[in-house]
Amino acid sequence: MKRIILSLIKQLIFWMLVFASFRAAFIIYYFNSIKAEGAGFSDATASFWHALPLDIATACYFLLFPFLILFIQTLYSPKLLNYINY
């Protein structure tokens, strides 16, 4: 059980880092446009905080399939599922 929870937490952290890195790349690429609109650096970085609920929800949707595989794996453990999920 501990392994399952750790696996899901690692995957959640991975997706949160992916979303944050793409948001940072977007802000860096469009920073001149953001500055031209009168928004400062603090407004641009506030998008990380305000996007957190949406990022968590999206990551949870992405984690639904791995969760189902891990749940099935606790009941029945074929080699194919072990290969896919680990």
GROMACS elastic network, one bead per residue, 0.5 to 0.9 nm:
[ bonds ]
;  ai    aj funct       b0    kb
    1     4     6  0.51664   500
    1     5     6  0.64585   500
    1     6     6  0.86802   500
    1    74     6  0.83467   500
    2     5     6  0.53060   500
    2     6     6  0.61454   500
    2     7     6  0.85535   500
    3     6     6  0.51102   500
    3     7     6  0.60312   500
    3     8     6  0.86528   500
    4     7     6  0.51281   500
    4     8     6  0.63075   500
    4     9     6  0.86619   500
    4    67     6  0.82863   500
    4    70     6  0.66212   500
    4    71     6  0.84113   500
    4    74     6  0.89836   500
    5     8     6  0.51723   500
    5     9     6  0.61323   500
    5    10     6  0.85972   500
    6     9     6  0.50678   500
    6    10     6  0.61039   500
    6    11     6  0.85855   500
    7    10     6  0.51969   500
    7    11     6  0.62808   500
    7    12     6  0.86514   500
    7    86     6  0.87083   500
    8    11     6  0.50872   500
    8    12     6  0.60911   500
    8    13     6  0.86290   500
    8    63     6  0.72164   500
    8    66     6  0.77410   500
    8    67     6  0.72167   500
    9    13     6  0.61604   500
    9    14     6  0.85251   500
   10    13     6  0.51585   500
   10    14     6  0.61590   500
   10    15     6  0.87797   500
   11    15     6  0.63065   500
   11    16     6  0.86375   500
   11    59     6  0.85009   500
   11    63     6  0.73722   500
   11    66     6  0.89925   500
   12    15     6  0.52661   500
   12    16     6  0.62012   500
   12    17     6  0.86495   500
   12    56     6  0.80619   500
   12    59     6  0.61822   500
   12    60     6  0.74306   500
   12    62     6  0.87808   500
   12    63     6  0.73122   500
   13    16     6  0.50809   500
   13    17     6  0.61430   500
   13    18     6  0.85879   500
   13    59     6  0.89061   500
   14    17     6  0.52280   500
   14    18     6  0.62462   500
   14    19     6  0.87770   500
   15    19     6  0.61873   500
   15    20     6  0.85401   500
   15    55     6  0.82085   500
   15    56     6  0.86591   500
   15    58     6  0.87292   500
   15    59     6  0.58971   500
   15    62     6  0.84259   500
   16    19     6  0.51929   500
   16    20     6  0.61304   500
   16    21     6  0.85814   500
   16    52     6  0.85802   500
   16    55     6  0.65860   500
   16    56     6  0.72524   500
   16    59     6  0.70565   500
   17    20     6  0.50424   500
   17    21     6  0.59993   500
   17    22     6  0.85523   500
   18    21     6  0.52274   500
   18    22     6  0.62432   500
   18    23     6  0.85752   500
   19    22     6  0.52846   500
   19    23     6  0.61248   500
   19    24     6  0.86001   500
   19    55     6  0.68413   500
   20    23     6  0.50465   500
   20    24     6  0.60834   500
   20    25     6  0.85955   500
   20    48     6  0.70519   500
   20    55     6  0.86824   500
   21    24     6  0.50234   500
   21    25     6  0.61579   500
   21    26     6  0.85761   500
   22    25     6  0.50111   500
   22    26     6  0.61235   500
   22    27     6  0.86199   500
   23    26     6  0.50128   500
   23    27     6  0.61774   500
   23    28     6  0.85896   500
   23    47     6  0.83377   500
   23    48     6  0.75855   500
   24    27     6  0.51038   500
   24    28     6  0.60993   500
   24    29     6  0.85110   500
   24    45     6  0.85114   500
   24    48     6  0.85651   500
   25    28     6  0.51347   500
   25    29     6  0.60423   500
   25    30     6  0.85659   500
   26    29     6  0.51613   500
   26    30     6  0.61020   500
   26    31     6  0.81343   500
   27    30     6  0.52570   500
   27    31     6  0.54074   500
   27    34     6  0.79544   500
   27    44     6  0.68260   500
   27    45     6  0.83136   500
   28    31     6  0.51317   500
   28    32     6  0.83742   500
   29    32     6  0.78673   500
   29    33     6  0.88375   500
   30    33     6  0.53165   500
   30    34     6  0.61821   500
   30    35     6  0.86610   500
   31    35     6  0.60111   500
   31    36     6  0.84481   500
   31    41     6  0.85592   500
   31    44     6  0.81968   500
   32    35     6  0.50590   500
   32    36     6  0.60468   500
   32    37     6  0.87113   500
   33    37     6  0.63852   500
   33    38     6  0.89696   500
   34    37     6  0.53282   500
   34    38     6  0.69085   500
   34    39     6  0.58082   500
   34    40     6  0.75480   500
   34    41     6  0.86687   500
   34    44     6  0.75412   500
   35    38     6  0.52750   500
   35    39     6  0.53241   500
   35    40     6  0.60449   500
   35    41     6  0.78567   500
   36    39     6  0.73748   500
   37    40     6  0.88318   500
   39    42     6  0.79596   500
   39    43     6  0.58416   500
   39    44     6  0.71065   500
   40    43     6  0.52987   500
   40    44     6  0.65000   500
   40    45     6  0.88246   500
   41    44     6  0.50611   500
   41    45     6  0.61759   500
   41    46     6  0.84739   500
   42    45     6  0.51319   500
   42    46     6  0.59494   500
   42    47     6  0.88757   500
   43    46     6  0.50088   500
   43    47     6  0.68770   500
   44    47     6  0.56779   500
   44    48     6  0.80522   500
   45    48     6  0.57736   500
   45    49     6  0.76979   500
   46    49     6  0.53500   500
   46    50     6  0.63281   500
   46    51     6  0.85514   500
   47    50     6  0.50369   500
   47    51     6  0.57796   500
   47    52     6  0.84412   500
   48    51     6  0.53361   500
   48    52     6  0.63521   500
   49    52     6  0.53862   500
   49    53     6  0.83881   500
   50    53     6  0.71422   500
   50    54     6  0.82932   500
   51    54     6  0.54131   500
   51    55     6  0.60616   500
   51    56     6  0.86471   500
   52    55     6  0.50100   500
   52    56     6  0.60820   500
   52    57     6  0.85648   500
   53    56     6  0.51871   500
   53    57     6  0.61850   500
   53    58     6  0.86301   500
   54    57     6  0.50793   500
   54    58     6  0.60891   500
   54    59     6  0.84844   500
   55    58     6  0.51605   500
   55    59     6  0.60213   500
   55    60     6  0.84927   500
   56    59     6  0.51015   500
   56    60     6  0.60919   500
   56    61     6  0.86787   500
   57    60     6  0.51032   500
   57    61     6  0.63651   500
   57    62     6  0.87587   500
   58    61     6  0.50934   500
   58    62     6  0.63184   500
   58    63     6  0.86513   500
   59    63     6  0.61049   500
   59    64     6  0.87331   500
   60    64     6  0.62658   500
   61    64     6  0.53133   500
   61    65     6  0.80495   500
   62    65     6  0.67772   500
   62    66     6  0.79495   500
   63    66     6  0.53612   500
   63    67     6  0.59949   500
   63    68     6  0.86114   500
   64    67     6  0.51067   500
   64    68     6  0.62389   500
   64    69     6  0.87345   500
   65    68     6  0.51372   500
   65    69     6  0.62732   500
   65    70     6  0.86431   500
   66    69     6  0.50260   500
   66    70     6  0.60781   500
   66    71     6  0.84715   500
   66    85     6  0.70803   500
   67    70     6  0.50692   500
   67    71     6  0.60084   500
   67    72     6  0.85650   500
   68    72     6  0.61225   500
   68    73     6  0.83607   500
   69    72     6  0.51889   500
   69    73     6  0.59845   500
   69    74     6  0.87612   500
   69    81     6  0.70204   500
   69    84     6  0.88401   500
   69    85     6  0.73727   500
   70    74     6  0.63647   500
   70    75     6  0.89637   500
   70    81     6  0.82728   500
   70    82     6  0.89884   500
   70    85     6  0.75093   500
   71    74     6  0.53017   500
   71    75     6  0.69028   500
   71    76     6  0.88189   500
   72    75     6  0.52585   500
   72    76     6  0.59201   500
   72    77     6  0.75019   500
   72    81     6  0.87314   500
   73    76     6  0.50000   500
   73    78     6  0.74698   500
   73    81     6  0.68471   500
   73    82     6  0.77374   500
   74    77     6  0.66034   500
   77    80     6  0.83949   500
   77    81     6  0.68360   500
   77    82     6  0.71100   500
   78    81     6  0.57194   500
   78    82     6  0.67021   500
   78    83     6  0.89927   500
   79    82     6  0.50802   500
   79    83     6  0.62098   500
   79    84     6  0.87379   500
   80    83     6  0.51033   500
   80    84     6  0.62368   500
   80    85     6  0.86940   500
   81    84     6  0.50740   500
   81    85     6  0.60268   500
   81    86     6  0.82992   500
   82    85     6  0.54922   500
   82    86     6  0.58592   500
   83    86     6  0.57707   500
